[in-house]
């Protein structure tokens, strides 16, 4: 059984006992339980149910930790003018464990 849900503009495939990285949630502490209710698709025993646009299903997750992704380097350069600028960015995420999919 798996489900596809939307979290923070991204679509994630969730299966029970799987660890996922979702968009950072500042209000969630490690050990808190969350419910992702923006479920787009559920597959159960080979039968696929697609929502229009969402289903009446929920994904119960537990917050494991918060973290930051590897640095993305942004480098701007204009030739022949000695202009260059280097910036970096590390995107934050919340790591969750899928407990169960309620469909």
C-alpha angles and dihedrals in degrees: 000000000000139000136202115221136176119236124169095342094310128103115226132190110224129193127176115277092014125134115228135184110223132176113295115274112194094191094057119089125195108278095028119129119230134184121219105202102169094094117166103178138012126194115194122174092339094310113118121205118191123196128225090240099325139003131231092250134115136209114211113209138173122218111242104175147322123246149157128248122233116287119272111210117216113195124183121190135171115198124238094009101080088237119143135146129188123198133169135205134193115194116218122226141180117230114217137179118222110233102178143338114230111201 
